[in-house]
Amino acid sequence: MKTFWKCNVCGDVHYGNAGPDVCPTCQAKNAYQEIDKKEAKKVMAF
Ligand SMILES: [Zn+2]
């Protein structure tokens, strides 16, 4: 099941089965944490 992931360094949000190993925006390693839909909505401003 796909969920939302957020980089805790730059706040970038990714949607998928897992967060990226390296953030494409700030290059932080293993910085992605799973967040719930409500928080993703807040961050992404749908
Ligand atoms: Zn980042």
N, CA, C, O and the ligand as a Tripos MOL2 file, in Angstrom:
@<TRIPOS>MOLECULE
protein
  185   183    47     0     0
PROTEIN
NO_CHARGES

@<TRIPOS>ATOM
      1 N           0.8270   -1.1930    0.0000 N.3       1 MET1
      2 CA          0.0000    0.0000    0.0000 C.3       1 MET1
      3 C           0.8750    1.2610    0.0000 C.2       1 MET1
      4 O           1.8160    1.3820    0.7830 O.2       1 MET1
      5 N           0.5400    2.1900   -0.8940 N.am      2 LYS2
      6 CA          1.3390    3.4030   -0.9820 C.3       2 LYS2
      7 C           0.9540    4.3960    0.0960 C.2       2 LYS2
      8 O          -0.2180    4.5670    0.4310 O.2       2 LYS2
      9 N           1.9650    5.0370    0.6230 N.am      3 THR3
     10 CA          1.7320    6.0460    1.6490 C.3       3 THR3
     11 C           2.5890    7.2740    1.3550 C.2       3 THR3
     12 O           3.3790    7.2950    0.4120 O.2       3 THR3
     13 N           2.4100    8.2700    2.1720 N.am      4 PHE4
     14 CA          3.1730    9.5030    2.0030 C.3       4 PHE4
     15 C           4.4030    9.4890    2.8930 C.2       4 PHE4
     16 O           4.3810    9.0080    4.0260 O.2       4 PHE4
     17 N           5.4770   10.0350    2.3370 N.am      5 TRP5
     18 CA          6.7420   10.1250    3.0620 C.3       5 TRP5
     19 C           7.2320   11.5560    2.9960 C.2       5 TRP5
     20 O           7.0810   12.2320    1.9780 O.2       5 TRP5
     21 N           7.8100   12.0020    4.0690 N.am      6 LYS6
     22 CA          8.2830   13.3780    4.1100 C.3       6 LYS6
     23 C           9.7350   13.4250    4.5630 C.2       6 LYS6
     24 O          10.1250   12.7760    5.5330 O.2       6 LYS6
     25 N          10.5160   14.2030    3.8430 N.am      7 CYS7
     26 CA         11.9100   14.4250    4.2300 C.3       7 CYS7
     27 C          11.9240   15.3200    5.4560 C.2       7 CYS7
     28 O          11.3880   16.4270    5.4230 O.2       7 CYS7
     29 N          12.5300   14.8530    6.5310 N.am      8 ASN8
     30 CA         12.5220   15.6670    7.7470 C.3       8 ASN8
     31 C          13.6280   16.7180    7.7450 C.2       8 ASN8
     32 O          13.8160   17.4330    8.7290 O.2       8 ASN8
     33 N          14.3510   16.8050    6.6420 N.am      9 VAL9
     34 CA         15.3720   17.8510    6.5260 C.3       9 VAL9
     35 C          14.8090   19.0510    5.7600 C.2       9 VAL9
     36 O          14.8920   20.1860    6.2300 O.2       9 VAL9
     37 N          14.2290   18.7940    4.5670 N.am     10 CYS10
     38 CA         13.7570   19.9150    3.7440 C.3      10 CYS10
     39 C          12.2390   19.9520    3.6000 C.2      10 CYS10
     40 O          11.6960   20.9220    3.0720 O.2      10 CYS10
     41 N          11.5400   18.9020    4.0670 N.am     11 GLY11
     42 CA         10.0940   18.9080    4.0180 C.3      11 GLY11
     43 C           9.5030   18.4160    2.7080 C.2      11 GLY11
     44 O           8.2940   18.5250    2.5060 O.2      11 GLY11
     45 N          10.3220   17.8780    1.8130 N.am     12 ASP12
     46 CA          9.8560   17.3460    0.5400 C.3      12 ASP12
     47 C           8.9500   16.1330    0.7830 C.2      12 ASP12
     48 O           9.2470   15.2980    1.6380 O.2      12 ASP12
     49 N           7.8520   16.0350    0.0360 N.am     13 VAL13
     50 CA          6.9150   14.9280    0.2180 C.3      13 VAL13
     51 C           6.9630   13.9900   -0.9750 C.2      13 VAL13
     52 O           6.9600   14.4270   -2.1250 O.2      13 VAL13
     53 N           7.0080   12.6830   -0.6850 N.am     14 HIS14
     54 CA          7.0680   11.6490   -1.7030 C.3      14 HIS14
     55 C           5.9150   10.6800   -1.4680 C.2      14 HIS14
     56 O           5.5830   10.3620   -0.3260 O.2      14 HIS14
     57 N           5.3040   10.2110   -2.5670 N.am     15 TYR15
     58 CA          4.2140    9.2520   -2.4450 C.3      15 TYR15
     59 C           4.6510    7.9340   -3.0640 C.2      15 TYR15
     60 O           5.0060    7.8940   -4.2420 O.2      15 TYR15
     61 N           4.6320    6.8630   -2.2950 N.am     16 GLY16
     62 CA          5.0480    5.5790   -2.8300 C.3      16 GLY16
     63 C           5.0970    4.5180   -1.7560 C.2      16 GLY16
     64 O           4.6350    4.7260   -0.6340 O.2      16 GLY16
     65 N           5.6680    3.3670   -2.1140 N.am     17 ASN17
     66 CA          5.7510    2.2570   -1.1780 C.3      17 ASN17
     67 C           6.8030    2.4880   -0.1010 C.2      17 ASN17
     68 O           6.7130    1.9480    1.0020 O.2      17 ASN17
     69 N           7.7910    3.2900   -0.4350 N.am     18 ALA18
     70 CA          8.8470    3.5950    0.5210 C.3      18 ALA18
     71 C           9.4360    4.9550    0.1990 C.2      18 ALA18
     72 O           9.3530    5.4260   -0.9350 O.2      18 ALA18
     73 N          10.0180    5.5710    1.1820 N.am     19 GLY19
     74 CA         10.6710    6.8500    0.9390 C.3      19 GLY19
     75 C          11.9710    6.6270    0.1900 C.2      19 GLY19
     76 O          12.5890    5.5720    0.3290 O.2      19 GLY19
     77 N          12.3950    7.5980   -0.5970 N.am     20 PRO20
     78 CA         13.6630    7.4740   -1.3180 C.3      20 PRO20
     79 C          14.8310    7.3450   -0.3340 C.2      20 PRO20
     80 O          14.7970    7.9140    0.7570 O.2      20 PRO20
     81 N          15.8650    6.5900   -0.7310 N.am     21 ASP21
     82 CA         17.0410    6.4520    0.1290 C.3      21 ASP21
     83 C          17.7490    7.7910    0.2840 C.2      21 ASP21
     84 O          18.2440    8.1410    1.3560 O.2      21 ASP21
     85 N          17.7800    8.5250   -0.8240 N.am     22 VAL22
     86 CA         18.4210    9.8380   -0.7940 C.3      22 VAL22
     87 C          17.4140   10.8620   -1.2870 C.2      22 VAL22
     88 O          16.8070   10.6780   -2.3420 O.2      22 VAL22
     89 N          17.2350   11.9260   -0.5440 N.am     23 CYS23
     90 CA         16.2850   12.9590   -0.9280 C.3      23 CYS23
     91 C          16.7350   13.6470   -2.2150 C.2      23 CYS23
     92 O          17.8690   14.1210   -2.2830 O.2      23 CYS23
     93 N          15.8820   13.7140   -3.2370 N.am     24 PRO24
     94 CA         16.2480   14.3540   -4.5040 C.3      24 PRO24
     95 C          16.3870   15.8700   -4.3800 C.2      24 PRO24
     96 O          16.9860   16.5160   -5.2390 O.2      24 PRO24
     97 N          15.8440   16.4200   -3.3310 N.am     25 THR25
     98 CA         15.8980   17.8730   -3.1640 C.3      25 THR25
     99 C          17.1180   18.3310   -2.3540 C.2      25 THR25
    100 O          17.8300   19.2500   -2.7580 O.2      25 THR25
    101 N          17.3460   17.6870   -1.2220 N.am     26 CYS26
    102 CA         18.4390   18.1570   -0.3620 C.3      26 CYS26
    103 C          19.5530   17.1240   -0.1860 C.2      26 CYS26
    104 O          20.5260   17.3740    0.5260 O.2      26 CYS26
    105 N          19.4100   15.9500   -0.8410 N.am     27 GLN27
    106 CA         20.4440   14.9020   -0.8130 C.3      27 GLN27
    107 C          20.6780   14.2800    0.5640 C.2      27 GLN27
    108 O          21.6930   13.6170    0.7750 O.2      27 GLN27
    109 N          19.7630   14.4820    1.4880 N.am     28 ALA28
    110 CA         19.8980   13.8570    2.8020 C.3      28 ALA28
    111 C          19.6340   12.3600    2.6760 C.2      28 ALA28
    112 O          18.7480   11.9410    1.9310 O.2      28 ALA28
    113 N          20.3950   11.5670    3.3980 N.am     29 LYS29
    114 CA         20.2220   10.1170    3.3380 C.3      29 LYS29
    115 C          19.2940    9.6320    4.4370 C.2      29 LYS29
    116 O          19.4070   10.0480    5.5900 O.2      29 LYS29
    117 N          18.3640    8.7390    4.0640 N.am     30 ASN30
    118 CA         17.4230    8.1420    5.0090 C.3      30 ASN30
    119 C          16.6990    9.1860    5.8660 C.2      30 ASN30
    120 O          16.4980    8.9890    7.0650 O.2      30 ASN30
    121 N          16.3180   10.2770    5.2440 N.am     31 ALA31
    122 CA         15.6600   11.3450    5.9840 C.3      31 ALA31
    123 C          14.1380   11.2390    5.9060 C.2      31 ALA31
    124 O          13.4260   11.9620    6.6020 O.2      31 ALA31
    125 N          13.6410   10.3370    5.0590 N.am     32 TYR32
    126 CA         12.1880   10.2510    4.8690 C.3      32 TYR32
    127 C          11.5030    9.5020    5.9910 C.2      32 TYR32
    128 O          11.9390    8.4290    6.4070 O.2      32 TYR32
    129 N          10.4080   10.0980    6.4760 N.am     33 GLN33
    130 CA          9.5960    9.4480    7.4880 C.3      33 GLN33
    131 C           8.1700    9.3650    6.9740 C.2      33 GLN33
    132 O           7.6790   10.2690    6.2970 O.2      33 GLN33
    133 N           7.5160    8.2600    7.3110 N.am     34 GLU34
    134 CA          6.1390    8.0770    6.8830 C.3      34 GLU34
    135 C           5.2420    9.0770    7.6120 C.2      34 GLU34
    136 O           5.3710    9.2830    8.8190 O.2      34 GLU34
    137 N           4.3310    9.6930    6.8580 N.am     35 ILE35
    138 CA          3.3790   10.6130    7.4780 C.3      35 ILE35
    139 C           1.9660   10.1840    7.0820 C.2      35 ILE35
    140 O           1.7800    9.4810    6.0890 O.2      35 ILE35
    141 N           0.9820   10.6060    7.8570 N.am     36 ASP36
    142 CA         -0.3860   10.2230    7.5140 C.3      36 ASP36
    143 C          -0.9800   11.2090    6.5120 C.2      36 ASP36
    144 O          -0.4260   12.2770    6.2500 O.2      36 ASP36
    145 N          -2.1210   10.8140    5.9650 N.am     37 LYS37
    146 CA         -2.7660   11.5740    4.8920 C.3      37 LYS37
    147 C          -3.0480   13.0140    5.2900 C.2      37 LYS37
    148 O          -2.8830   13.9470    4.5050 O.2      37 LYS37
    149 N          -3.4760   13.1600    6.5270 N.am     38 LYS38
    150 CA         -3.8390   14.4900    7.0090 C.3      38 LYS38
    151 C          -2.6340   15.4310    6.9880 C.2      38 LYS38
    152 O          -2.7250   16.5870    6.5750 O.2      38 LYS38
    153 N          -1.4970   14.8910    7.4500 N.am     39 GLU39
    154 CA         -0.3000   15.7110    7.4750 C.3      39 GLU39
    155 C           0.1990   15.9780    6.0540 C.2      39 GLU39
    156 O           0.6850   17.0700    5.7600 O.2      39 GLU39
    157 N           0.0810   14.9850    5.1770 N.am     40 ALA40
    158 CA          0.5210   15.1530    3.7930 C.3      40 ALA40
    159 C          -0.2680   16.2550    3.1220 C.2      40 ALA40
    160 O           0.2850   17.0520    2.3650 O.2      40 ALA40
    161 N          -1.5560   16.3020    3.3990 N.am     41 LYS41
    162 CA         -2.4290   17.3150    2.8130 C.3      41 LYS41
    163 C          -1.9940   18.7110    3.2370 C.2      41 LYS41
    164 O          -1.9720   19.6530    2.4450 O.2      41 LYS41
    165 N          -1.6500   18.8050    4.5150 N.am     42 LYS42
    166 CA         -1.2190   20.0700    5.0760 C.3      42 LYS42
    167 C           0.0760   20.5390    4.4020 C.2      42 LYS42
    168 O           0.2420   21.7150    4.0780 O.2      42 LYS42
    169 N           0.9740   19.5870    4.2050 N.am     43 VAL43
    170 CA          2.2860   19.9220    3.6380 C.3      43 VAL43
    171 C           2.1800   20.2420    2.1390 C.2      43 VAL43
    172 O           2.8220   21.1700    1.6470 O.2      43 VAL43
    173 N           1.3650   19.4640    1.4260 N.am     44 MET44
    174 CA          1.3220   19.6180   -0.0230 C.3      44 MET44
    175 C           0.3030   20.6190   -0.5170 C.2      44 MET44
    176 O           0.3730   21.0380   -1.6720 O.2      44 MET44
    177 N          -0.6450   21.0180    0.3210 N.am     45 ALA45
    178 CA         -1.6650   21.9890   -0.0510 C.3      45 ALA45
    179 C          -2.3700   21.6230   -1.3620 C.2      45 ALA45
    180 O          -2.2380   22.3080   -2.3760 O.2      45 ALA45
    181 N          -3.1020   20.5460   -1.3050 N.am     46 PHE46
    182 CA         -3.8210   20.0330   -2.4690 C.3      46 PHE46
    183 C          -4.8180   21.0590   -3.0160 C.2      46 PHE46
    184 O          -5.5080   20.7870   -3.9980 O.2      46 PHE46
    185 ZN         15.1160   16.6570    1.6750 Zn       47 ZN47
@<TRIPOS>BOND
     1     1     2 1
     2     2     3 1
     3     3     4 2
     4     3     5 am
     5     5     6 1
     6     6     7 1
     7     7     8 2
     8     7     9 am
     9     9    10 1
    10    10    11 1
    11    11    12 2
    12    11    13 am
    13    13    14 1
    14    14    15 1
    15    15    16 2
    16    15    17 am
    17    17    18 1
    18    18    19 1
    19    19    20 2
    20    19    21 am
    21    21    22 1
    22    22    23 1
    23    23    24 2
    24    23    25 am
    25    25    26 1
    26    26    27 1
    27    27    28 2
    28    27    29 am
    29    29    30 1
    30    30    31 1
    31    31    32 2
    32    31    33 am
    33    33    34 1
    34    34    35 1
    35    35    36 2
    36    35    37 am
    37    37    38 1
    38    38    39 1
    39    39    40 2
    40    39    41 am
    41    41    42 1
    42    42    43 1
    43    43    44 2
    44    43    45 am
    45    45    46 1
    46    46    47 1
    47    47    48 2
    48    47    49 am
    49    49    50 1
    50    50    51 1
    51    51    52 2
    52    51    53 am
    53    53    54 1
    54    54    55 1
    55    55    56 2
    56    55    57 am
    57    57    58 1
    58    58    59 1
    59    59    60 2
    60    59    61 am
    61    61    62 1
    62    62    63 1
    63    63    64 2
    64    63    65 am
    65    65    66 1
    66    66    67 1
    67    67    68 2
    68    67    69 am
    69    69    70 1
    70    70    71 1
    71    71    72 2
    72    71    73 am
    73    73    74 1
    74    74    75 1
    75    75    76 2
    76    75    77 am
    77    77    78 1
    78    78    79 1
    79    79    80 2
    80    79    81 am
    81    81    82 1
    82    82    83 1
    83    83    84 2
    84    83    85 am
    85    85    86 1
    86    86    87 1
    87    87    88 2
    88    87    89 am
    89    89    90 1
    90    90    91 1
    91    91    92 2
    92    91    93 am
    93    93    94 1
    94    94    95 1
    95    95    96 2
    96    95    97 am
    97    97    98 1
    98    98    99 1
    99    99   100 2
   100    99   101 am
   101   101   102 1
   102   102   103 1
   103   103   104 2
   104   103   105 am
   105   105   106 1
   106   106   107 1
   107   107   108 2
   108   107   109 am
   109   109   110 1
   110   110   111 1
   111   111   112 2
   112   111   113 am
   113   113   114 1
   114   114   115 1
   115   115   116 2
   116   115   117 am
   117   117   118 1
   118   118   119 1
   119   119   120 2
   120   119   121 am
   121   121   122 1
   122   122   123 1
   123   123   124 2
   124   123   125 am
   125   125   126 1
   126   126   127 1
   127   127   128 2
   128   127   129 am
   129   129   130 1
   130   130   131 1
   131   131   132 2
   132   131   133 am
   133   133   134 1
   134   134   135 1
   135   135   136 2
   136   135   137 am
   137   137   138 1
   138   138   139 1
   139   139   140 2
   140   139   141 am
   141   141   142 1
   142   142   143 1
   143   143   144 2
   144   143   145 am
   145   145   146 1
   146   146   147 1
   147   147   148 2
   148   147   149 am
   149   149   150 1
   150   150   151 1
   151   151   152 2
   152   151   153 am
   153   153   154 1
   154   154   155 1
   155   155   156 2
   156   155   157 am
   157   157   158 1
   158   158   159 1
   159   159   160 2
   160   159   161 am
   161   161   162 1
   162   162   163 1
   163   163   164 2
   164   163   165 am
   165   165   166 1
   166   166   167 1
   167   167   168 2
   168   167   169 am
   169   169   170 1
   170   170   171 1
   171   171   172 2
   172   171   173 am
   173   173   174 1
   174   174   175 1
   175   175   176 2
   176   175   177 am
   177   177   178 1
   178   178   179 1
   179   179   180 2
   180   179   181 am
   181   181   182 1
   182   182   183 1
   183   183   184 2
@<TRIPOS>SUBSTRUCTURE
     1 MET1         2 RESIDUE 1 A MET
     2 LYS2         6 RESIDUE 1 A LYS
     3 THR3        10 RESIDUE 1 A THR
     4 PHE4        14 RESIDUE 1 A PHE
     5 TRP5        18 RESIDUE 1 A TRP
     6 LYS6        22 RESIDUE 1 A LYS
     7 CYS7        26 RESIDUE 1 A CYS
     8 ASN8        30 RESIDUE 1 A ASN
     9 VAL9        34 RESIDUE 1 A VAL
    10 CYS10       38 RESIDUE 1 A CYS
    11 GLY11       42 RESIDUE 1 A GLY
    12 ASP12       46 RESIDUE 1 A ASP
    13 VAL13       50 RESIDUE 1 A VAL
    14 HIS14       54 RESIDUE 1 A HIS
    15 TYR15       58 RESIDUE 1 A TYR
    16 GLY16       62 RESIDUE 1 A GLY
    17 ASN17       66 RESIDUE 1 A ASN
    18 ALA18       70 RESIDUE 1 A ALA
    19 GLY19       74 RESIDUE 1 A GLY
    20 PRO20       78 RESIDUE 1 A PRO
    21 ASP21       82 RESIDUE 1 A ASP
    22 VAL22       86 RESIDUE 1 A VAL
    23 CYS23       90 RESIDUE 1 A CYS
    24 PRO24       94 RESIDUE 1 A PRO
    25 THR25       98 RESIDUE 1 A THR
    26 CYS26      102 RESIDUE 1 A CYS
    27 GLN27      106 RESIDUE 1 A GLN
    28 ALA28      110 RESIDUE 1 A ALA
    29 LYS29      114 RESIDUE 1 A LYS
    30 ASN30      118 RESIDUE 1 A ASN
    31 ALA31      122 RESIDUE 1 A ALA
    32 TYR32      126 RESIDUE 1 A TYR
    33 GLN33      130 RESIDUE 1 A GLN
    34 GLU34      134 RESIDUE 1 A GLU
    35 ILE35      138 RESIDUE 1 A ILE
    36 ASP36      142 RESIDUE 1 A ASP
    37 LYS37      146 RESIDUE 1 A LYS
    38 LYS38      150 RESIDUE 1 A LYS
    39 GLU39      154 RESIDUE 1 A GLU
    40 ALA40      158 RESIDUE 1 A ALA
    41 LYS41      162 RESIDUE 1 A LYS
    42 LYS42      166 RESIDUE 1 A LYS
    43 VAL43      170 RESIDUE 1 A VAL
    44 MET44      174 RESIDUE 1 A MET
    45 ALA45      178 RESIDUE 1 A ALA
    46 PHE46      182 RESIDUE 1 A PHE
    47 ZN47       185 GROUP 0 **** ****
